[in-house]
Amino acid sequence: MTIRNLVCVLLLACAAASLSRAQVVTGKSSTFAIGADVSFLPQAEQQGSIFKENGVARPALEILREHSYNWVRLRIFVAPTRLPNNLDYTIAAARRARAMGFHFLLDFHYADDWADPGHQPKPAAWQSYTHAQLVNAVYAYTRDTITAFRNAGVLPDMVQVGNEVSNGMLWPDGKLPGNWDNFAQLLQAGIRGVSAGSADQPHPLIMIHIDKGGDIAATRAFFDKLATYHVPFDVIGQSYYPWWQGSLNDLQANLDATIRAYGKDVYVVETAYNWKPGTYTTHPGPFPETPQGQRDFLDEVNRIVLQAPGGHGKGVFWWEPAVRGDLVQRGFFDDDGNVLPVIGVYDRYARH
């Protein structure tokens, strides 16, 4: 090989390496999402909660960031009266996270309060709407909300059009299994709203999120049916809480089957585990409900997602790591606000 050829090879190798690094750092879907739903964090801080590492008080987002967390998930309600997650609150939380370098997943509930598999209530202002009016409302609300985030300089990187929609949304109009036509129209309206609100900026990835992390049959039934409506979406989100959604083996089998069936990237977009006893009181769980057991649980979920076929396992989001009160036993901080061993799960991936 001549000196000139050697130089060319070296230059090409450097360019390829630089491109690879750029894709890892900047690509929305190429970056493995080490994520946390921190929707209650601003409220917790406003109410005086203090989070600490090694006994020193620090902002919780800083603690997460320094342990390799790179995504936040924030939910939004239409007109909440009981919970804080309205538009202004969520934009402020997104601005803070984006300023710290986090990617941002926005979770539309299309309700004034919780929407999940057990209840998907209409917002109070939409209660009397016909189905056609409801479709228009979903489109306009989504468009206007995304426009507000865009104007604030925090257009989401990814958007969930609905939260845990395995049983539909906006009941009774979009309740499944009886109203698939209505449900598909509501999803499509939300997706069009994301596109319209994004305007000339790159559109967020669209996630469809269900709660069947360990259930192959239910996952296939849902997405096979959805495919018949040609709903355009990019990625699949699954909730996985082992006390509700099966064993770790079930999770692995379902992620593998889902990816092979649909060829889409998959996220475990909600997961959590107790660091002190609370859920497994009558039978043992997959790990002890201890600080080390909590860490081992996340380590195993992460391993399963990383090993999903074809690199299509794209991330894990912990549900509410920085919260006080009744949910503290599933968070990352003990009763005194000190961060627990689970925070270190991703450290080894960042160190070299």
C-alpha angles and dihedrals in degrees: 000000000000123000089248093053091046091053091050092051091049092049092050091049092051091048091050091049091049091050091049092051091047091052092051093049102039110022112105095212099026094063116085104238113233093185146176132191101227098170093131096042099093090049091048090052092047089053091054104263112157122202121201142190118200087353093302119118113239137159109274093229090057090052091050094046093050089054093055100267108151107168135056126196120209126186124212131202125201101235109346120191099175104034129050101232102110127133099273094045092049095046090051091050091048092050092052093048094045091050087057092052101260125145113232133227116190117208115204112202095179089214139087091243138009119339115191139134092291097051135011103178125187117242112264092248092056099047097107097042123124115232092262090051090048091053090051091047093052090050096047095043093048092046093049094045094050089046089055091052091047092050089049090055095248106101105171120252090217135014132203110212095208134350122259092339099176088121094038130253142264095030136246094018096050100027117137145260092017101046108044094141091055093043093052091050091052092050091048091050091053092048091050088050092055090052094047094047092050090058111176095349123097107281119243118252112262118233126194107205126200134166102235102104095150100028116093096177095051093044092050093046092052099046095039089056093043090053091061088065094051093229106179114231137144112210141019123234124199132190114221121188108154095216089060108022110043140263128319088255088055090052093051093047092049095049090049093048093045094051093047091049099046108015092223131134113260131207130192088222097177128034138138143161134196124256091198130034116285114111107036098054099132101034136014122271128217089274134013114273092247134111090265092044090053090051092048090051094055091044090055095045089050091050091052093051093045091052095049113127120282095001089287094133098097109174155333126235121196113216111238106335093172108052136111134210124040094355097051094102090066094046134090096251131073127230090279093050096255117142116250131226092265088078090073099058094102098038094096092055092060100041123086 
